[in-house]
Amino acid sequence: MSDETRETSSHLGASPRLGIVVLNYRTPELTIDCLHSLVDQVKELAGTHVTVVDNASGDGSVEKIQSAIASEAWESWVTFMPLEQNGGYASGNNAAIRPILASPTPPPYVLLLNPDTVVRPQAIKALVDFMDANPAVGIAGSRLEDLDGTPQRSAFRFPSALSELNEGLRLGVVSRLLSPWVIAPPVSEVNCQTDWVAGASMIVRREVFDTAGLMDEKYFLYFEEVDFCLAANRAGWPCWYVPESRVVHFVGQSSGVTDTKRQAKRRPTYWFDSRRRFFVKNYGWPYAILTELSWASSFAVWRLRRAIQRKPDTDPPQMLTDFLLNSVLLKGAEI
């Protein structure tokens, strides 16, 4: 056994401190890079264990990740869990969370970490230290940023009819009037309470799962972390943003839907299904219809203004048509 492996194994002999879940879907190289960035963090934070889940990628991910774990001698702190079926983001993460919580000595925290991330030094420790110091907080999220350090917006407000109006209209004077309801406020430089944080790096206190449950597996992709943070909030567990924890995030590498640096792709049906489920489940179908009318009408005004002013077209193709075809009004309120 090498000195490095012996040191890591000894370090992991401590009581369970943190379970990290990394869910891969057809991004094996990014997943391996993410694990490389965790090596020093695992040594620094005694009792940390990582579970890598492969969500039935079917692209050679299983073999590549298994090979990397073996060649780098990471078996002492990484467990690999290949799944036979891709049930989506919530389902894949829950597959790892369940055995973590069911272990004889479950860790006090679980960290959900995207494979398209690289963790900056001491980022994980900053989250754990914050949670230790604030026992009433249920969830905390990292500052996500580009490789050059440019911050990404990763602390948000819950969606509402007014936020949907602002998202569709995109008019400065309206955004200023609706600033308390804008989903993505300016990036904070200090710790602050927020409604929800991006699931790319989100630490959860174990008791949150006891009171709010696991993530809702009826979401395939998108809105599941919003729904989960809302359920936690309603169960008495607030959410905070911790910018001292810095994590590089290569946005949208698995789905391509949220990558703002490439031409927008047509939104997949599951995005609309997730949006519809979130509003109907949490606020009822009348309010869900109100949010649809709010967004669709304001977005139509924006598209007209964009054409008249000859602004660049950065919207996903057929966005308004797809939105209407997947609305509560046409698809119904069943979730």
C-alpha positions in Angstrom: 0.0 0.0 0.0 1.4 3.4 -1.0 1.8 6.2 1.6 -0.9 8.2 -0.1 -3.4 5.3 0.0 -2.5 4.5 3.7 -3.0 8.1 4.6 -6.4 8.2 2.9 -7.5 4.9 4.4 -6.5 6.0 7.9 -8.3 9.3 7.4 -11.5 7.5 6.5 -11.3 5.4 9.6 -13.0 8.2 11.4 -16.8 8.3 12.1 -18.9 9.0 9.0 -18.9 12.7 8.4 -20.2 13.3 4.9 -21.6 11.3 2.0 -21.0 12.8 -1.4 -23.1 11.6 -4.4 -21.9 12.2 -8.0 -24.4 11.2 -10.6 -22.9 10.5 -14.1 -24.8 10.4 -17.3 -22.5 10.1 -20.4 -19.8 12.5 -19.0 -17.2 10.0 -17.7 -14.2 12.2 -18.3 -15.8 15.1 -16.4 -16.8 12.7 -13.6 -13.2 11.5 -13.3 -11.9 15.1 -13.3 -14.5 15.8 -10.5 -13.1 12.9 -8.5 -9.5 14.1 -9.0 -10.6 17.5 -7.5 -12.0 15.7 -4.4 -8.9 13.8 -3.4 -7.4 16.5 -1.2 -10.9 17.4 0.1 -11.5 13.8 1.3 -8.1 13.7 3.1 -9.0 17.1 4.7 -12.4 16.0 5.9 -12.2 12.8 7.9 -15.0 10.3 7.4 -16.0 11.4 3.9 -17.1 8.8 1.4 -18.1 9.3 -2.3 -20.7 7.3 -4.2 -20.5 7.6 -8.0 -23.8 6.6 -9.7 -23.9 5.9 -13.4 -27.4 6.5 -14.7 -27.4 3.8 -17.4 -25.3 5.8 -19.7 -24.7 3.0 -22.1 -21.7 4.8 -23.7 -18.7 3.1 -22.0 -19.0 5.3 -18.9 -19.1 2.4 -16.5 -15.9 0.9 -17.8 -14.0 4.2 -17.9 -15.0 5.2 -14.4 -14.3 1.8 -13.0 -10.9 1.8 -14.6 -10.1 5.2 -13.2 -11.1 4.3 -9.7 -8.9 1.2 -9.8 -5.9 2.8 -11.5 -6.0 5.8 -9.1 -6.5 3.5 -6.0 -9.6 5.4 -5.0 -11.5 2.2 -3.8 -11.0 3.2 -0.1 -13.1 6.3 -0.5 -15.2 5.8 -3.7 -18.1 3.4 -4.2 -19.3 2.9 -7.8 -23.0 2.2 -8.4 -24.0 1.5 -12.0 -27.7 1.5 -12.6 -29.6 -0.6 -15.1 -32.2 2.1 -15.9 -32.1 5.9 -16.2 -34.9 7.1 -14.0 -33.7 10.7 -14.1 -31.8 13.0 -11.8 -33.8 12.5 -8.6 -34.1 8.8 -9.1 -30.3 8.4 -9.7 -29.4 10.5 -6.6 -31.9 8.7 -4.4 -30.4 5.4 -5.4 -27.2 6.4 -3.6 -28.9 8.4 -0.8 -31.0 5.5 0.4 -28.1 3.2 1.4 -26.2 6.1 2.9 -29.2 6.9 5.2 -29.8 3.2 5.9 -26.2 2.5 7.1 -25.7 1.7 10.8 -23.9 5.1 11.3 -25.2 7.5 8.6 -23.2 10.7 8.2 -24.8 14.0 9.3 -24.7 15.4 5.8 -25.1 14.4 2.2 -23.6 16.5 -0.6 -25.1 16.3 -4.1 -22.4 17.1 -6.6 -22.7 17.3 -10.4 -20.1 15.4 -12.4 -19.5 18.6 -14.5 -17.9 20.3 -11.5 -14.3 20.8 -10.2 -14.2 21.6 -6.5 -11.9 24.4 -5.4 -9.6 23.9 -2.4 -11.5 23.7 0.9 -14.9 24.1 -0.8 -16.4 21.0 0.8 -15.0 21.9 4.2 -16.6 25.4 4.0 -20.0 23.8 3.5 -19.6 21.4 6.4 -18.2 24.0 8.7 -21.2 26.3 7.9 -23.7 23.5 8.6 -21.9 22.6 11.8 -22.1 26.2 12.9 -25.8 26.6 11.9 -27.8 23.6 13.1 -31.1 25.1 12.2 -30.1 25.3 8.5 -31.2 22.3 6.4 -29.6 22.9 3.0 -26.7 25.0 1.8 -25.2 25.6 -1.7 -21.9 26.6 -3.1 -20.9 29.5 -5.2 -20.8 28.1 -8.7 -18.4 29.7 -11.1 -16.7 29.5 -14.5 -13.2 28.2 -14.7 -11.9 31.8 -14.7 -13.7 32.6 -11.5 -16.6 34.4 -13.0 -19.6 33.7 -10.7 -22.7 32.0 -11.9 -26.1 32.6 -10.4 -26.8 29.7 -8.1 -29.0 31.0 -5.3 -32.6 31.6 -6.3 -36.1 32.5 -5.3 -39.1 30.2 -5.8 -40.9 30.7 -9.1 -44.2 32.5 -9.0 -46.7 34.1 -11.4 -44.8 37.4 -11.1 -41.4 35.8 -11.7 -42.9 34.1 -14.8 -44.1 37.5 -16.0 -40.6 38.9 -15.6 -39.0 35.9 -17.3 -41.2 36.2 -20.3 -41.3 40.0 -20.8 -37.6 40.8 -20.2 -38.1 44.5 -19.9 -35.8 46.5 -17.6 -38.4 48.7 -16.0 -40.6 45.8 -15.2 -37.7 43.8 -13.8 -36.9 46.6 -11.4 -40.5 46.8 -10.3 -40.6 43.1 -9.8 -37.1 42.8 -8.3 -38.4 41.0 -5.0 -39.8 38.2 -7.2 -36.9 37.9 -9.8 -35.8 34.2 -9.7 -32.1 34.9 -10.0 -31.0 37.9 -7.8 -27.5 39.4 -8.1 -24.7 37.1 -6.8 -24.1 37.7 -3.1 -20.5 37.9 -1.8 -21.6 36.9 1.8 -23.6 34.1 3.3 -27.3 34.6 2.9 -30.6 32.8 3.2 -32.2 32.0 -0.1 -35.2 30.0 -1.3 -33.3 27.3 -3.2 -29.8 26.6 -4.5 -28.6 24.8 -7.6 -28.3 21.0 -7.2 -24.8 21.1 -8.8 -23.3 21.5 -5.3 -25.9 21.2 -2.5 -25.3 19.9 1.0 -28.3 18.5 2.9 -28.6 17.8 6.6 -29.6 14.2 7.3 -32.7 15.2 9.2 -34.1 17.0 6.2 -34.6 13.6 4.5 -36.3 12.4 7.6 -38.9 15.2 7.6 -39.1 16.3 4.0 -38.4 12.9 2.3 -36.1 12.2 -0.6 -36.3 14.0 -3.9 -39.5 13.5 -6.0 -38.7 10.8 -8.6 -41.6 11.9 -10.8 -39.4 14.7 -12.0 -37.1 13.3 -14.7 -34.8 16.3 -15.0 -35.1 20.0 -13.9 -37.2 21.5 -11.0 -36.4 18.6 -8.7 -34.1 20.6 -6.5 -36.5 23.5 -6.5 -39.2 21.1 -5.3 -36.9 19.6 -2.7 -35.9 22.9 -1.2 -39.5 24.0 -1.1 -40.5 20.8 0.7 -37.6 21.3 3.2 -38.6 24.9 3.7 -42.2 23.9 4.5 -40.8 21.3 6.9 -39.0 24.1 8.8 -35.5 23.7 7.2 -34.2 27.0 5.6 -31.7 27.1 2.7 -28.6 29.2 2.6 -26.0 30.2 0.0 -22.3 29.9 1.1 -20.0 31.7 -1.4 -16.8 30.7 0.5 -17.5 27.3 -1.0 -16.4 27.7 -4.6 -17.1 25.1 -7.2 -16.3 25.3 -10.9 -19.4 24.3 -12.9 -19.3 23.5 -16.6 -23.0 24.3 -17.1 -25.3 21.9 -18.9 -22.8 19.3 -20.1 -25.1 16.3 -19.7 -28.3 17.7 -21.2 -27.1 20.8 -23.1 -30.3 22.5 -22.2 -28.9 25.2 -19.8 -25.6 25.8 -21.5 -25.8 29.6 -22.1 -22.5 29.6 -24.1 -23.9 27.6 -27.0 -26.9 28.2 -29.4 -30.0 27.4 -27.4 -31.4 23.9 -28.1 -35.1 23.1 -28.3 -36.5 22.4 -24.8 -37.2 18.7 -24.3 -40.7 17.6 -23.3 -39.4 16.6 -19.8 -38.5 20.2 -19.1 -42.1 21.2 -19.6 -43.4 18.2 -17.7 -41.2 19.1 -14.8 -42.3 22.7 -14.8 -46.0 21.8 -15.0 -45.6 19.3 -12.1 -43.8 21.8 -9.9 -46.6 24.3 -10.1 -49.6 21.9 -10.0 -48.1 19.9 -7.1 -47.1 22.8 -4.9 -49.7 25.5 -5.7 -52.6 23.8 -7.4 -53.8 23.8 -11.0 -55.5 27.2 -11.0 -52.3 28.9 -10.0 -50.3 26.8 -12.4 -52.6 28.0 -15.2 -52.1 31.6 -14.0 -48.3 31.2 -14.3 -48.7 29.8 -17.8 -50.9 32.7 -18.9 -48.4 35.1 -17.2 -45.4 33.7 -19.0 -46.9 33.0 -22.4 -48.5 36.4 -22.8 -45.4 38.3 -21.7 -43.1 36.1 -23.8 -45.3 36.8 -26.9 -44.9 40.5 -26.3 -41.1 40.0 -25.9 -40.9 38.1 -29.2 -42.8 40.9 -31.0 -40.5 43.5 -29.4 -37.4 41.5 -30.3 -38.5 41.3 -34.0 -39.3 45.0 -34.2 -36.0 46.0 -32.5 -34.1 43.4 -34.4 -32.5 42.0 -31.2 -30.6 38.7 -31.4 -32.8 35.6 -31.2 -31.3 33.6 -28.3 -34.5 31.7 -27.3 -34.9 27.9 -27.8 -36.5 27.0 -31.1 -40.3 26.8 -31.0 -40.4 27.8 -27.3 -43.8 29.4 -27.3 -45.4 26.6 -29.3 -43.9 23.9 -27.2 -44.9 25.7 -24.0 -48.5 25.9 -25.0 -48.7 22.3 -26.2 -47.3 21.2 -22.9 -49.4 23.5 -20.7 -51.9 22.5 -18.0 -54.7 23.9 -20.3 -53.9 21.3 -23.0 -52.3 18.5 -21.0 -54.4 18.7 -17.9 -53.5 19.0 -14.3 -52.8 15.3 -13.6 -49.2 14.9 -12.3 
